[in-house]
């Protein structure tokens, strides 16, 4: 992870060339958008820990970046590498660390609250992403948490 390299703040300098992917987020500043783009590239490549670093930098640049909250929540959820069959629900029941159902739930709730308070802060597809994550997480963990995957998919 680049946490150590980024301790000085949300710098645009980044040692990886992640290509030219860009999703214009009209309601956030350029710096937050840049970090969001980096985060989504890592997330789609299943390097969720590095994606979280990037989404966190997006939030440092603009705390109102709804999709950065969504990204942190998404990346703390079950995925191709860490899923119900190989221990996600046991590992993620921890208070912190990676992955964490608690962090996923809290960040998903933050994103939903921001959308509810200001519906125009996101586009319709972005709103759909935020709403979908409301079906994915619960906190505290419960014996039925794994069944949420069926509602989400």
C-alpha positions in Angstrom: 0.0 0.0 0.0 1.0 3.6 -0.5 -0.1 4.8 2.9 3.4 5.6 3.9 4.1 7.5 0.7 1.0 9.5 1.1 1.2 10.5 4.7 2.1 14.0 3.7 -1.4 14.6 2.3 -3.4 14.1 -0.8 -0.8 14.7 -3.5 -1.6 14.3 -7.2 1.8 12.5 -7.5 1.2 8.8 -7.9 3.8 6.2 -8.8 1.5 4.0 -10.9 0.2 4.6 -14.4 -3.3 3.3 -14.2 -4.3 4.3 -17.7 -6.8 6.9 -18.8 -10.0 5.8 -17.1 -12.1 8.8 -16.0 -15.6 9.2 -14.7 -16.6 12.8 -14.4 -18.1 13.5 -11.0 -19.7 16.9 -11.4 -20.2 17.6 -7.7 -16.6 17.2 -6.5 -13.4 19.0 -7.0 -10.8 17.9 -9.5 -8.4 16.4 -6.9 -11.2 14.2 -5.4 -12.2 13.1 -8.9 -8.6 12.1 -9.7 -8.4 10.0 -6.6 -11.8 8.5 -7.2 -10.7 7.4 -10.7 -7.6 5.7 -9.3 -9.7 4.0 -6.6 -12.2 2.6 -9.1 -9.4 1.3 -11.3 -7.9 -0.6 -8.4 -11.3 -1.8 -7.2 -12.2 -3.3 -10.6 -8.8 -5.0 -10.6 -9.6 -6.5 -7.2 -6.9 -4.7 -5.3 -9.4 -3.4 -2.8 -6.9 -2.4 -0.2 -5.2 0.0 -2.6 -8.5 1.2 -3.8 -9.5 2.1 -0.2 -6.3 4.2 0.0 -7.3 6.1 -3.1 -10.9 6.6 -2.0 -9.7 7.8 1.3 -7.5 10.4 -0.5 -10.6 11.4 -2.5 -12.4 12.1 0.8 -9.4 14.1 2.1 -9.7 16.2 -1.0 -13.5 16.6 -0.8 -15.3 15.1 2.2 -18.6 15.4 0.3 -17.5 13.0 -2.4 -20.4 10.5 -2.1 -18.9 8.0 -4.4 -15.7 7.9 -2.4 -17.7 6.8 0.6 -19.4 4.3 -1.7 -16.0 3.1 -2.9 -14.7 2.5 0.7 -17.9 0.6 1.5 -17.8 -1.5 -1.7 -14.1 -2.4 -1.2 -14.7 -3.6 2.3 -17.4 -6.0 1.1 -17.1 -9.6 -0.2 -15.5 -9.9 -3.6 -13.8 -12.4 -6.0 -10.8 -12.9 -3.7 -12.5 -12.8 -0.3 -16.0 -14.2 -0.2 -18.4 -16.4 1.8 -16.7 -19.6 0.8 -13.3 -18.6 2.0 -14.0 -16.8 5.3 -15.1 -13.3 4.4 -17.9 -13.3 7.1 -15.5 -14.5 9.8 -12.6 -12.2 8.9 -14.8 -9.1 8.3 -16.5 -9.3 11.7 -13.5 -7.5 13.2 -13.9 -3.9 14.4 -11.3 -2.6 11.9 -8.7 -3.8 9.5 -9.4 -5.2 6.1 -12.0 -6.3 5.2 -14.4 -4.9 7.8 -18.2 -5.2 7.7 -18.4 -2.4 10.3 -16.5 0.1 8.0 -18.5 -1.1 5.0 -21.7 -0.5 6.8 -20.7 2.9 8.2 -19.5 4.2 4.8 -22.5 2.9 3.0 -24.7 4.6 5.5 -22.8 7.9 5.1 -23.2 7.8 1.4 -26.9 7.1 1.7 -27.4 9.9 4.2 -25.6 12.4 1.9 -27.8 11.4 -1.0 -30.9 11.6 1.1 -29.9 15.1 2.4 -29.0 16.4 -1.0 -30.5 14.2 -3.8 -28.9 16.4 -6.5 -25.4 15.6 -5.2 -25.2 12.6 -7.5 -26.4 11.4 -10.9 -29.1 8.7 -11.2 -26.6 5.9 -11.9 -24.5 7.0 -8.9 -27.7 7.1 -6.7 -28.4 3.5 -7.8 -24.9 2.4 -6.7 -25.4 3.9 -3.3 -28.9 2.4 -2.9 -27.6 -1.0 -3.9 -25.0 -1.1 -1.2 -27.8 -0.6 1.4 -28.8 -4.2 0.7 -25.3 -5.6 1.1 -24.2 -4.9 4.6 -25.4 -5.2 8.2 -23.7 -4.2 11.5 -23.2 -5.8 13.9 -22.6 -9.0 12.1 -25.3 -11.6 12.2 -25.7 -15.2 11.4 -27.7 -14.2 8.3 -25.2 -11.7 6.9 -24.2 -14.0 4.1 -27.8 -14.0 2.8 -27.5 -10.3 1.9 -25.4 -11.4 -1.1 -28.6 -12.8 -2.6 -30.5 -9.5 -2.2 -27.5 -7.6 -3.6 -27.0 -9.6 -6.7 
